[in-house]
Amino acid sequence: MKDVFDALKEIMEPCTRSLDVKHDEPGNFHVDTFHVMKNRKPLWFGGVQTRKNYVSYHLMPVYVNPELLDGMSADLKKHMHGKSCFNFKTIDDQSFRELAELTERAVQYYRQAGYLT
């Protein structure tokens, strides 16, 4: 699972220049924005977490704006769990490339919405 976690973290890590990395430890990578919500907590961007039998890639902007998922391939959709989470047991190069593009669009969306500087 470590190889899957590392590959997924590698997708999200380049986006962290304008984000707040809250946790960066083995099996847990958690990233917030600096935008403070009405509940006085930062807006969550996403994260990568190792679970018992899979690794989860959370991407909150797709929950906020589901249109970001328009055109998503059937292969990536198979990995989707809920509205903003993708689960992987093995490295899937094609899905990981698509997830990297989706993550970049998510950053652009948060930036346009004023959640990132």
C-alpha positions in Angstrom: 0.0 0.0 0.0 2.9 2.4 0.6 3.6 2.5 -3.2 0.0 3.5 -3.9 0.0 6.1 -1.1 3.3 7.6 -2.4 2.0 7.7 -6.0 -1.2 9.4 -4.9 0.6 11.9 -2.6 2.8 12.7 -5.6 -0.3 13.8 -7.5 -1.5 16.2 -4.8 1.8 17.5 -3.5 2.6 19.9 -6.4 -0.7 21.7 -5.7 0.3 22.6 -2.1 2.2 25.8 -3.0 -0.9 27.8 -2.2 -2.4 25.3 0.4 -1.8 24.5 4.0 -0.3 21.1 4.6 -1.8 20.0 8.0 -0.5 16.4 8.1 2.4 14.9 6.2 3.2 11.6 7.8 3.3 8.0 6.5 -0.2 7.0 5.5 -1.7 10.5 6.1 -1.4 13.6 4.0 -4.0 16.3 4.8 -4.3 19.6 3.0 -6.5 22.6 3.8 -6.9 26.0 2.2 -6.2 29.2 4.1 -9.8 30.3 3.5 -11.7 30.3 6.8 -15.3 29.3 6.6 -18.2 30.6 8.7 -17.6 27.9 11.2 -14.1 29.4 11.7 -12.4 26.3 10.3 -10.3 26.2 7.1 -11.9 24.9 3.9 -10.6 21.4 3.3 -8.9 20.8 0.0 -8.1 17.1 0.2 -5.8 14.4 1.3 -4.4 10.9 0.9 -5.0 8.3 3.5 -4.0 4.7 3.9 -6.8 2.5 5.0 -6.8 -1.2 5.9 -7.2 -2.5 2.3 -6.9 0.5 0.1 -5.7 4.1 -0.2 -8.2 7.0 -0.4 -7.7 10.1 -2.4 -10.0 12.9 -1.2 -10.6 15.9 -3.4 -13.1 18.3 -1.8 -13.5 20.7 -4.8 -15.4 18.0 -6.7 -17.9 17.9 -3.8 -18.2 21.7 -3.9 -18.5 21.8 -7.7 -19.5 18.4 -9.2 -19.2 19.8 -12.7 -15.5 19.3 -12.3 -16.3 15.6 -12.8 -17.9 16.1 -16.2 -16.2 13.9 -18.8 -14.7 11.6 -16.2 -13.7 8.3 -17.7 -15.5 5.1 -16.7 -12.1 3.7 -15.4 -11.7 6.6 -12.9 -15.4 6.4 -12.0 -14.9 2.8 -10.9 -12.6 4.1 -8.2 -15.0 6.8 -6.9 -16.6 6.3 -3.5 -19.1 8.9 -2.4 -19.0 12.4 -3.9 -15.3 13.3 -3.5 -13.3 10.2 -2.7 -11.4 7.8 -4.9 -10.1 4.5 -3.6 -7.2 2.5 -5.0 -5.7 -0.9 -4.1 -3.0 -0.8 -6.8 -1.3 1.8 -9.0 -3.4 2.6 -12.1 -1.3 4.8 -14.4 -4.2 5.9 -16.6 -6.5 6.8 -13.7 -3.7 8.5 -11.9 -3.0 10.7 -14.9 -6.6 11.6 -15.1 -6.7 12.2 -11.4 -3.8 14.6 -11.7 -5.6 16.6 -14.4 -8.7 16.6 -12.2 -6.7 17.8 -9.2 -5.2 20.7 -11.3 -8.7 21.7 -12.4 -9.8 21.6 -8.8 -7.0 24.0 -7.8 -8.0 26.3 -10.6 -11.7 26.2 -9.5 -10.8 27.0 -5.9 -8.6 29.8 -7.1 -11.4 31.3 -9.3 -13.9 30.9 -6.5 -11.6 33.0 -4.2 -10.6 30.2 -1.9 -6.9 30.3 -2.9 -4.6 33.2 -3.7 
